[in-house]
């Protein structure tokens, strides 16, 4: 049996003020899982991602990524942060942005190799944005820009992809194809995604973790009680589509109980 891709054991983290952000969080993410981390604002979701990346050290607890401390496995992790905004006059092309994902393997002052450029263009082609290579990142639409940054995260063939609110800047009309793309990537990559899009959670991810400082639940479905505990109020989970349905119970509104 393979070991988890990510292991968190009793992880606690607090701001310098002493305010707890995460408290005793234990979580295993299996290889090729597609985990959605949901919960209210301020619940510790982005902090959790930064701890997995090794950008933050927990105050207590144990973190392992592919069996090792996160700082030793960064080359195996691709990361797309929540804020990918650019000034429109910032002079960087989409290809240049993707090439930044290859920086770790570059020797000082050596520049990018032909192999680096081929790898970057291949990732852009895989995401359907190769025609944007020479366009300024600041002039791209939100959805195009997000694909550029996913291509950057994939530039070194990571085994783990971390996404923080990846659809926040994607036009609603393009979100279906965007999540379908993530589903295809999940065939070979473990994905952890912070999201508020509960409808997308139902359709595309394999497991869900509900987080609000502590871990309210972790499993293959959404539980109304744990969701209410995490958000601090009653929650009705509704996925949009035809027909609409209540998540977790998979009931059609027209044929189910009120």
Buried (B, 14 or more C-beta within 10 A) or exposed (E): EEEBBBBBBEBBBBEEEEEBBBBBBBBBBBBBBBBBBBBBEEBBBBBBBBBBBBEBEBEEBEBBBBEEEBEEBBEBBBBBBBEBEBEEEEEBBBBBBBBBBBEEEEEEEEEBEEEBBEBBBBBBEBBEBBEBBEBBBBBBEBBBBBBBBBBBBBBBEBBBBBBBBBBBBBEEEBBBEBBEBBBEBBEEBBBBBBBBBBBBBBBBBBBBBBBBBBBBBBEEBBBBEBBBBBBEEEBEBBBEEEEEBBBBEEBEEEEEEE
